[in-house]
Amino acid sequence: MFSHVTIGSSEPQKLEAFCDAALATLGIAPFFKVPGTLSYGTAAGPKVFVVTPFDGNPHLPGNGWHAAFLAPDRKSVDAFHAAALKMGGTSEGAPGLRPHYHPNYYGAYVRDPEGNKLQAVCHSKKG
């Protein structure tokens, strides 16, 4: 459904270690990195960009907004949450089932060091 998601940051390179560690747990590798921009994913496939705001105004995390990354299994959701916390993120919801979405919805929510809300989610029973 989506080509890419763009996440704002006041200094993307300060989020590089956080993004590298958290996204690696989901099998998402860096695509390219240049000053002011981090990119993860593939050229023709889905990707995420971490950039300074194009309009030059300060970055502000959006209230009610988050990006949810697909995880291949529940262990990857757990690893994403742990890596995010280790790299300076904060928990917005520990890994676990959220059956109010559907019976196999297993997710975890974090905020990166700049306050952006991110999630890893697995939709199957796989460990």
C-alpha positions in Angstrom: 0.0 0.0 0.0 2.8 2.4 0.8 6.0 3.3 -1.1 7.7 4.9 1.9 7.4 6.6 5.2 9.3 9.7 6.2 10.1 10.4 9.8 11.3 13.8 10.9 14.4 14.5 12.9 16.3 17.5 14.1 19.6 15.6 13.4 19.1 12.3 11.6 22.7 11.2 12.1 22.1 11.2 15.9 19.3 8.6 15.3 21.6 6.4 13.1 22.7 4.0 15.8 19.1 3.7 17.1 17.6 3.1 13.7 20.4 0.7 12.6 19.9 -1.5 15.7 16.1 -1.4 16.0 15.4 -2.0 12.3 18.1 -4.7 11.9 16.0 -6.9 14.3 13.3 -6.8 11.6 15.6 -7.5 8.7 15.5 -3.9 7.5 18.9 -2.8 6.3 20.2 0.7 5.5 19.6 1.7 1.9 21.7 4.9 1.8 22.9 7.6 4.2 23.9 11.1 3.4 24.1 14.2 5.6 20.6 15.0 6.8 19.1 11.8 5.5 19.0 8.1 6.6 17.2 5.6 4.4 16.3 1.9 5.1 14.8 -0.6 2.7 15.3 -1.1 -1.0 15.3 1.1 -4.1 12.1 -0.5 -5.6 10.6 -1.8 -2.4 9.2 -0.2 0.7 11.5 2.1 2.6 11.7 4.6 5.5 13.5 7.9 5.4 14.7 9.8 8.5 15.2 13.4 7.4 15.3 17.0 8.7 12.1 18.8 7.9 12.1 20.1 4.3 10.5 23.4 5.3 13.4 24.3 7.6 11.2 24.5 10.7 12.1 22.5 13.8 11.2 18.8 14.0 8.2 18.1 16.2 6.9 14.5 16.7 3.3 14.1 15.6 0.8 13.3 18.3 -1.3 10.3 17.1 1.1 9.3 14.4 3.4 6.3 14.3 5.0 4.0 11.8 4.5 0.2 12.2 7.1 -2.1 10.8 6.2 -5.7 9.9 8.1 -8.3 11.9 8.6 -11.8 10.6 7.8 -13.4 14.0 7.1 -12.5 17.6 10.7 -12.9 18.6 11.6 -10.1 16.2 9.1 -7.9 17.9 10.7 -8.6 21.3 14.1 -8.0 19.8 13.0 -4.7 18.2 11.6 -3.4 21.6 14.8 -4.5 23.5 17.1 -2.9 20.9 15.2 0.3 20.8 15.4 0.7 24.6 19.1 -0.2 24.6 19.7 2.5 22.1 18.0 5.3 24.1 14.4 4.8 23.1 11.5 4.6 25.6 8.7 2.1 25.8 5.2 3.0 24.7 3.9 -0.5 25.1 5.8 -3.7 25.9 5.7 -6.6 23.4 2.5 -8.6 23.7 -0.8 -9.7 22.1 -3.3 -7.0 21.3 -6.4 -9.2 20.7 -8.7 -6.2 20.4 -7.1 -5.7 16.9 -7.2 -9.5 16.0 -6.3 -12.7 17.8 -2.7 -12.9 16.5 -1.8 -9.3 16.6 1.5 -9.2 18.5 3.2 -5.8 18.8 5.4 -3.4 20.7 5.6 0.4 20.7 8.6 2.7 21.3 9.6 6.3 21.0 12.9 7.1 19.4 15.3 9.5 21.2 13.5 12.4 19.4 10.0 11.3 20.4 8.8 9.7 17.2 6.5 6.7 17.9 7.5 3.5 16.2 6.1 0.0 16.3 7.0 -3.6 15.3 4.1 -5.9 14.7 3.7 -9.6 13.8 0.3 -10.8 12.5 0.8 -14.5 12.8 1.3 -17.1 15.5 5.0 -17.6 14.5 7.3 -17.5 17.5 
